[in-house]
Amino acid sequence: MQAPEDADARRAIKPVICYPTETLPEPDLVLYAAARVGAQKIDEVVAQPRDASSFHVEAGQFFRITSVEGPQVGDLNLWNAQDLSERFYSGKTRALHGTHLTTGERMWSSFPYLRPMATIVEDTLGWYGIDEFGGSVHDVIGTRCDPYTAHLLSGSQYHNCCHSNLTRALADATGMSLHEAEPHVHDVLNVFMCTGFTRDTGQYFMKATPVRPGDYLEFFAEIDLLGALSACPGGDCSSEHSSDVAACFPLLVEVFEPQDHALEGWQSPQINKYDRSHGR
């Protein structure tokens, strides 16, 4: 289709930020850092390659996801431990913070709750920034590899994709059947994954993660959490996912408990105060 005469002028219009965040409540990173000093490790779980594990974190505790053996990306789901209907909302988190998360940014929960679930307090890949291809790490733009898309594109029946891994982990953690658990699995934080959009076609891309053994992403739990982490079958996601070909490695989740009174004055964030009248 032929472009209009004012095509260049239309393209030249400057963008505006959809959700200015100057009034967004800021996490008290100084308090969190002080509470982290002297915190004791109280639990750990390992997400085995091409599988997922669940874990619990109480409000006011910390949890750390670490690459322990080789370059590996992970898919993270979070739920309110007392109410699975409150879960991580990747789309709104993306709208508030951008396509990739790092220190000081938060994982927000779904409507009607819309409150911080977890705050990133340390990111050893924070140095990466945005590369020449537009790629960065810890994205909230992808979904999770799943058996439905795999079947759509290749006709396969592959069961170790992150969606299925997370479904199994949630079912095991709650006692639900797989059919009951699956609707609660949701779009993820792609931990350590390096992604972006191509400049020419706007397609979602992945490239080899820069994570190395010892790198980690650490969070402060703002509410009581049930988490599930899948060690993606794509390994470092340098070539493909939903496959048994890539080299895959485990991911370690550790939970830390601050000392008594280390969070003096801190409270879990309340649920969103919109009155839910919706104009009627």
C-alpha positions as CSV (number, residue, x, y, z in Angstrom):
1,M,0.0,0.0,0.0
2,Q,1.3,3.4,-0.9
3,A,2.3,5.6,2.0
4,P,0.5,9.0,2.4
5,E,2.2,12.2,1.7
6,D,2.6,13.0,5.4
7,A,4.0,9.5,6.3
8,D,7.3,10.9,7.6
9,A,5.6,13.4,9.8
10,R,3.3,10.8,11.3
11,R,6.3,8.6,12.1
12,A,8.2,11.5,13.6
13,I,5.7,12.1,16.4
14,K,7.5,11.6,19.7
15,P,6.3,8.9,22.0
16,V,5.1,9.4,25.5
17,I,5.3,7.0,28.4
18,C,2.0,5.2,29.0
19,Y,2.4,4.9,32.8
20,P,4.6,7.5,34.3
21,T,5.9,6.0,37.6
22,E,6.9,9.1,39.5
23,T,4.1,8.5,42.0
24,L,4.6,4.7,42.2
25,P,5.5,3.7,45.8
26,E,9.2,3.0,46.0
27,P,10.6,0.0,47.8
28,D,12.8,0.8,50.8
29,L,16.0,-0.8,49.4
30,V,18.1,0.5,52.3
31,L,15.9,-1.3,54.8
32,Y,15.9,-4.4,52.8
33,A,19.7,-4.4,52.5
34,A,20.0,-3.9,56.2
35,A,17.6,-6.8,56.9
36,R,19.5,-9.0,54.5
37,V,22.7,-8.7,56.6
38,G,22.7,-11.5,59.0
39,A,19.7,-13.3,57.4
40,Q,19.9,-17.0,57.9
41,K,19.3,-19.6,55.1
42,I,16.3,-21.7,56.1
43,D,15.5,-23.7,53.0
44,E,16.6,-24.6,49.5
45,V,15.1,-26.4,46.5
46,V,16.7,-27.4,43.2
47,A,14.9,-27.2,39.9
48,Q,16.4,-30.1,38.0
49,P,17.1,-29.7,34.2
50,R,13.9,-29.8,32.1
51,D,11.8,-29.9,35.3
52,A,10.4,-27.5,37.9
53,S,10.2,-27.3,41.7
54,S,8.0,-25.3,44.0
55,F,9.0,-23.3,47.1
56,H,7.4,-21.2,49.8
57,V,8.6,-17.8,51.0
58,E,6.9,-15.9,53.8
59,A,6.4,-12.1,53.7
60,G,9.6,-10.4,54.8
61,Q,11.9,-13.2,53.7
62,F,14.3,-13.3,50.8
63,F,14.7,-15.8,48.0
64,R,17.6,-16.2,45.6
65,I,17.7,-18.0,42.2
66,T,21.3,-19.1,41.3
67,S,22.9,-20.6,38.3
68,V,25.0,-23.4,39.8
69,E,26.5,-25.6,37.1
70,G,26.2,-24.0,33.7
71,P,24.3,-21.3,31.7
72,Q,20.6,-21.9,32.2
73,V,17.4,-19.9,32.0
74,G,14.4,-20.3,34.3
75,D,10.7,-19.6,34.1
76,L,9.3,-18.2,37.4
77,N,5.6,-18.2,38.5
78,L,4.5,-16.6,41.8
79,W,1.2,-16.9,43.6
80,N,-0.2,-15.6,46.9
81,A,0.3,-18.6,49.1
82,Q,-3.2,-18.2,50.6
83,D,-5.1,-17.4,47.4
84,L,-3.9,-18.7,44.0
85,S,-6.2,-16.2,42.3
86,E,-3.7,-13.6,43.1
87,R,-0.7,-14.3,40.9
88,F,2.1,-12.6,39.0
89,Y,0.9,-10.2,36.3
90,S,3.7,-10.0,33.7
91,G,1.8,-7.6,31.4
92,K,1.2,-4.9,34.1
93,T,4.7,-5.4,35.4
94,R,6.0,-4.8,31.9
95,A,3.8,-1.7,31.5
96,L,5.2,-0.2,34.8
97,H,8.8,-1.2,34.7
98,G,9.7,-2.1,31.1
99,T,10.4,-5.3,29.2
100,H,13.2,-6.5,31.4
101,L,13.5,-6.3,35.2
102,T,16.5,-5.6,37.5
103,T,17.3,-4.3,41.0
104,G,14.6,-2.1,42.6
105,E,11.9,-3.2,40.3
106,R,8.9,-5.3,41.4
107,M,6.7,-8.2,40.3
108,W,3.1,-7.0,40.5
109,S,0.1,-9.1,41.1
110,S,-3.1,-9.6,39.0
111,F,-6.3,-7.7,39.2
112,P,-8.1,-6.9,41.5
113,Y,-5.1,-7.0,43.9
114,L,-2.4,-5.1,41.9
115,R,0.2,-4.9,44.6
116,P,3.9,-5.8,44.8
117,M,4.5,-9.5,45.3
118,A,8.3,-9.4,45.3
119,T,11.0,-6.8,44.8
120,I,14.3,-7.5,43.1
121,V,17.1,-6.6,45.6
122,E,20.2,-7.9,43.8
123,D,21.0,-8.8,40.2
124,T,24.5,-10.0,39.3
125,L,23.6,-9.5,35.6
126,G,22.6,-5.9,36.1
127,W,25.8,-4.9,34.2
128,Y,24.4,-6.3,30.9
129,G,22.0,-3.5,30.1
130,I,20.7,-3.4,26.5
131,D,22.9,-4.8,23.8
132,E,23.3,-3.8,20.2
133,F,20.5,-6.1,19.1
134,G,18.1,-4.7,21.7
135,G,18.5,-7.7,23.9
136,S,18.5,-7.7,27.7
137,V,18.0,-10.2,30.6
138,H,15.1,-11.2,32.9
139,D,12.2,-10.4,30.5
140,V,8.5,-10.1,31.0
141,I,7.7,-10.1,27.3
142,G,7.8,-13.8,26.6
143,T,5.3,-16.3,27.9
144,R,6.8,-19.7,28.6
145,C,7.5,-22.6,26.3
146,D,4.4,-24.8,26.1
147,P,3.1,-28.0,24.5
148,Y,0.3,-26.3,22.7
149,T,2.5,-24.0,20.6
150,A,5.0,-26.9,20.1
151,H,2.2,-29.0,18.7
152,L,0.8,-26.1,16.6
153,L,4.2,-25.6,15.0
154,S,5.6,-29.1,14.7
155,G,2.9,-31.6,15.7
156,S,5.0,-32.8,18.7
157,Q,3.8,-34.1,22.0
158,Y,6.5,-32.6,24.3
159,H,6.0,-32.7,28.0
160,N,9.1,-31.1,29.5
161,C,8.4,-27.6,28.4
162,C,8.1,-24.9,31.1
163,H,4.3,-24.7,31.0
164,S,4.0,-28.5,31.7
165,N,6.9,-28.4,34.2
166,L,5.2,-25.6,36.2
167,T,1.8,-27.4,36.0
168,R,3.3,-30.5,37.5
169,A,5.1,-28.5,40.2
170,L,2.0,-26.7,41.2
171,A,-0.1,-29.9,41.3
172,D,2.5,-31.5,43.5
173,A,2.7,-28.5,45.8
174,T,-1.1,-28.2,46.3
175,G,-2.5,-31.7,45.8
176,M,-4.5,-30.5,42.8
177,S,-4.9,-32.6,39.7
178,L,-3.0,-31.5,36.6
179,H,-6.3,-30.3,35.1
180,E,-7.0,-28.3,38.2
181,A,-3.5,-26.9,38.4
182,E,-3.0,-25.9,34.8
183,P,-5.3,-22.8,34.7
184,H,-3.3,-21.3,37.6
185,V,0.0,-21.4,35.6
186,H,0.6,-18.0,34.1
187,D,3.1,-15.8,32.1
188,V,6.5,-15.8,33.7
189,L,9.5,-13.8,34.6
190,N,12.1,-15.3,32.3
191,V,15.0,-15.4,34.8
192,F,18.4,-15.1,33.1
193,M,16.9,-15.3,29.6
194,C,18.3,-12.8,27.1
195,T,15.6,-11.6,24.8
196,G,14.3,-8.7,22.7
197,F,12.4,-7.8,19.5
198,T,13.9,-7.7,16.0
199,R,14.1,-4.2,14.5
200,D,12.9,-5.3,11.1
201,T,10.0,-7.6,11.8
202,G,9.3,-7.0,15.5
203,Q,9.6,-10.7,16.3
204,Y,10.5,-11.9,19.8
205,F,14.0,-13.3,19.8
206,M,16.3,-15.1,22.2
207,K,20.0,-15.4,22.4
208,A,22.6,-17.2,24.6
209,T,22.2,-16.0,28.2
210,P,25.2,-14.2,29.7
211,V,24.5,-16.1,33.0
212,R,27.4,-18.1,34.5
213,P,27.7,-20.3,37.6
214,G,27.5,-18.1,40.6
215,D,25.2,-15.5,39.1
216,Y,22.0,-14.9,40.9
217,L,18.8,-12.9,41.1
218,E,17.5,-12.2,44.6
219,F,14.1,-11.0,45.7
220,F,12.4,-9.7,48.8
221,A,9.0,-11.3,49.4
222,E,6.4,-8.6,49.9
223,I,3.6,-11.1,50.7
224,D,3.5,-14.8,51.5
225,L,4.4,-16.6,48.3
226,L,4.1,-19.9,46.6
227,G,6.7,-20.1,43.8
228,A,7.5,-22.5,41.1
229,L,10.6,-22.4,39.0
230,S,11.2,-24.3,35.8
231,A,14.7,-25.0,34.4
232,C,13.9,-24.4,30.8
233,P,14.6,-27.3,28.3
234,G,16.2,-24.7,26.1
235,G,19.2,-24.5,28.4
236,D,20.9,-21.2,27.6
237,C,18.3,-20.6,24.9
238,S,21.0,-20.0,22.3
239,S,19.3,-22.1,19.6
240,E,16.0,-23.6,20.5
241,H,13.6,-24.5,23.3
242,S,11.1,-27.3,24.0
243,S,13.7,-29.9,23.0
244,D,15.9,-32.5,24.5
245,V,18.9,-31.4,22.4
246,A,20.1,-28.4,24.4
247,A,22.6,-28.8,27.3
248,C,20.6,-28.1,30.5
249,F,21.6,-27.4,34.1
250,P,19.8,-27.2,37.5
251,L,18.8,-23.9,39.2
252,L,19.1,-23.4,42.9
253,V,16.4,-21.6,45.0
254,E,17.4,-20.5,48.5
255,V,15.2,-18.9,51.1
256,F,16.7,-16.6,53.8
257,E,15.1,-15.4,57.1
258,P,16.1,-12.0,58.5
259,Q,16.9,-11.6,62.2
260,D,14.1,-10.6,64.6
261,H,13.2,-6.9,64.3
262,A,15.3,-6.4,61.2
263,L,12.3,-5.1,59.4
264,E,10.9,-3.0,62.2
265,G,8.0,-0.8,60.9
266,W,7.7,-2.7,57.6
267,Q,4.3,-4.1,56.5
268,S,3.1,-6.1,53.5
269,P,1.5,-3.9,50.9
270,Q,-2.2,-3.8,51.0
271,I,-4.4,-4.8,48.0
272,N,-5.3,-2.1,45.5
273,K,-7.9,0.4,46.9
274,Y,-9.9,0.8,43.7
275,D,-13.6,0.5,44.8
276,R,-14.4,-2.0,42.0
277,S,-17.7,-0.2,41.2
278,H,-16.7,0.0,37.5
279,G,-18.9,3.0,36.9
280,R,-22.2,1.6,38.3
